[in-house]
Each structure stands twice: as structure tokens, then as C-alpha cells.
């Protein structure tokens, strides 16, 4: 299982913490205050120190074509929150971590 989980209050707080601590996986909500998930994703991928960390973006709802555009541009998992129940969530995390190895 996953034993060390860190939460951030918003995207900017998450980015600041990632620049100070080491992380194996980033799971972000699409809609957050200050800096949303897409802006956070772009900032992480543009930062050489962070860009290799696997990133999963999730949302309760995706606008027209947004999910597909994110997958095409960054090749990351984009998950609808209702897909993330029980073991499905653990499997999504494990696949993201294995892809990085």
C-alpha cells in the first residue's frame, strides 16, 4: 500500500512543496484555487527537477476535449473521479509508478 501521502491546499502550495521535498507520484485535482491542475502539470513538466515524476490528473467532470488534449500533450493518465473507486485507484497509481521505472 501507500504509506506516505502529502496533501497541498492548492496547486501553488503543491508546486512549492515539490520543490522542497522528494515525491514518487503526483495526483492532482483538475480544479483547484490559485493554480489549477493543468497549470500545475505544465509547471511540473517544464521543471527539469520535477518533470520525471509520474503525474495523474483527476476531475469530477472534463470539458469537451480537455481530457484527450492533456493525454495527447503530456501522455499522462486523466481520471474521472468516479473511475477511482477501490482497487481501481490503487491500480492506476501502480501503473503510473511502473511506467516511470
C-alpha positions as semicolon CSV with decimal commas, in nm:
position;residue;x (nm);y (nm);z (nm)
1;X;0,000;0,000;0,000
2;X;0,086;0,364;0,002
3;X;0,205;0,488;0,339
4;X;0,344;0,836;0,289
5;X;0,087;1,080;0,147
6;X;0,128;1,457;0,143
7;X;-0,159;1,700;0,080
8;X;-0,146;2,054;-0,051
9;X;-0,413;2,323;-0,019
10;X;-0,386;2,430;-0,385
11;X;-0,168;2,397;-0,693
12;X;0,081;2,666;-0,594
13;X;0,125;2,511;-0,250
14;X;0,179;2,172;-0,417
15;X;0,443;2,313;-0,653
16;X;0,625;2,486;-0,368
17;X;0,631;2,162;-0,165
18;X;0,752;1,959;-0,464
19;X;1,046;2,194;-0,497
20;X;1,137;2,135;-0,130
21;X;1,065;1,761;-0,086
22;X;1,104;1,443;-0,293
23;X;0,793;1,274;-0,433
24;X;0,742;0,948;-0,622
25;X;0,398;1,029;-0,766
26;X;0,178;1,337;-0,810
27;X;-0,200;1,305;-0,801
28;X;-0,374;1,636;-0,867
29;X;-0,727;1,760;-0,900
30;X;-0,805;1,947;-1,221
31;X;-0,995;2,227;-1,047
32;X;-0,806;2,395;-0,762
33;X;-0,775;2,754;-0,638
34;X;-0,475;2,974;-0,729
35;X;-0,321;2,725;-0,971
36;X;-0,536;2,458;-1,132
37;X;-0,424;2,107;-1,219
38;X;-0,336;2,183;-1,581
39;X;-0,118;2,479;-1,483
40;X;0,043;2,265;-1,212
41;X;0,105;1,987;-1,466
42;X;0,264;2,233;-1,710
43;X;0,486;2,379;-1,435
44;X;0,597;2,031;-1,325
45;X;0,674;1,917;-1,681
46;X;0,866;2,241;-1,750
47;X;1,083;2,198;-1,440
48;X;1,378;1,962;-1,508
49;X;1,395;1,869;-1,138
50;X;1,029;1,759;-1,134
51;X;0,944;1,656;-1,490
52;X;1,020;1,284;-1,443
53;X;0,774;1,242;-1,153
54;X;0,469;1,044;-1,270
55;X;0,159;1,268;-1,271
56;X;-0,210;1,170;-1,256
57;X;-0,472;1,436;-1,315
58;X;-0,828;1,379;-1,193
59;X;-1,157;1,562;-1,221
60;X;-1,523;1,511;-1,142
61;X;-1,604;1,635;-1,492
62;X;-1,395;1,701;-1,802
63;X;-1,483;1,969;-2,057
64;X;-1,510;1,888;-2,426
65;X;-1,179;1,754;-2,549
66;X;-0,982;1,861;-2,239
67;X;-0,905;1,508;-2,123
68;X;-0,796;1,398;-2,470
69;X;-0,578;1,708;-2,520
70;X;-0,400;1,651;-2,187
71;X;-0,338;1,285;-2,270
72;X;-0,210;1,379;-2,616
73;X;0,016;1,661;-2,498
74;X;0,164;1,503;-2,187
75;X;0,080;1,130;-2,211
76;X;-0,046;1,113;-1,854
77;X;-0,347;0,939;-1,700
78;X;-0,654;1,165;-1,676
79;X;-0,907;1,002;-1,450
80;X;-1,269;1,085;-1,383
81;X;-1,320;1,071;-1,006
82;X;-1,600;0,815;-1,029
83;X;-1,349;0,579;-1,200
84;X;-1,127;0,594;-0,892
85;X;-1,317;0,359;-0,661
86;X;-1,144;0,095;-0,451
87;X;-0,881;-0,121;-0,618
88;X;-0,912;0,073;-0,944
89;X;-0,739;0,368;-0,780
90;X;-0,450;0,157;-0,650
91;X;-0,405;0,003;-0,995
92;X;-0,394;0,348;-1,157
93;X;-0,123;0,457;-0,911
94;X;0,079;0,137;-0,961
95;X;0,066;0,168;-1,343
96;X;0,188;0,527;-1,322
97;X;0,478;0,426;-1,097
98;X;0,571;0,127;-1,318
99;X;0,573;0,345;-1,630
100;X;0,842;0,557;-1,464
101;X;1,075;0,260;-1,396
